[in-house]
């Protein structure tokens, strides 16, 4: 089941800002100086660009509030993210968590609300 750092979600989807990298790549920069042969290369170390995921949860209004508060508390921590496909990404640092957006949901079993939260982070290792 999808989740953010152990908090269960109905869906966890990657957004346009980038997907979660499964393996870190060496970050480097190259340059060339006019009149000098060859290239200069500077290696910064392993890392990747930030990622963004949308966490979605279906419940009643109070359930969505509790779910959102649980995810807000995770900002600034390191953990694992499980996406809709069941792929697990470890050592993710949560940089920012947006405010919850609530929408009316029509479903059976007491589900009345759909909550959405955007989570931005970076993979550390």
Secondary structure as the mmCIF struct_conf table of DSSP 4:
data_model
#
loop_
_struct_conf.conf_type_id
_struct_conf.id
_struct_conf.beg_label_comp_id
_struct_conf.beg_label_asym_id
_struct_conf.beg_label_seq_id
_struct_conf.end_label_comp_id
_struct_conf.end_label_asym_id
_struct_conf.end_label_seq_id
STRN STRN1 UNK A 3 UNK A 4
TURN_TY1_P TURN_TY1_P1 UNK A 5 UNK A 6
STRN STRN2 UNK A 7 UNK A 8
BEND BEND1 UNK A 10 UNK A 10
STRN STRN3 UNK A 11 UNK A 14
STRN STRN4 UNK A 15 UNK A 15
TURN_TY1_P TURN_TY1_P2 UNK A 16 UNK A 17
STRN STRN5 UNK A 18 UNK A 18
HELX_LH_PP_P HELX_LH_PP_P1 UNK A 19 UNK A 21
BEND BEND2 UNK A 22 UNK A 23
STRN STRN6 UNK A 25 UNK A 31
TURN_TY1_P TURN_TY1_P3 UNK A 34 UNK A 35
BEND BEND3 UNK A 36 UNK A 36
BEND BEND4 UNK A 38 UNK A 38
STRN STRN7 UNK A 40 UNK A 47
STRN STRN8 UNK A 51 UNK A 59
HELX_RH_AL_P HELX_RH_AL_P1 UNK A 61 UNK A 72
TURN_TY1_P TURN_TY1_P4 UNK A 73 UNK A 76
STRN STRN9 UNK A 78 UNK A 82
TURN_TY1_P TURN_TY1_P5 UNK A 84 UNK A 85
STRN STRN10 UNK A 88 UNK A 97
HELX_LH_PP_P HELX_LH_PP_P2 UNK A 98 UNK A 100
STRN STRN11 UNK A 101 UNK A 104
BEND BEND5 UNK A 108 UNK A 108
TURN_TY1_P TURN_TY1_P6 UNK A 109 UNK A 110
STRN STRN12 UNK A 113 UNK A 123
#
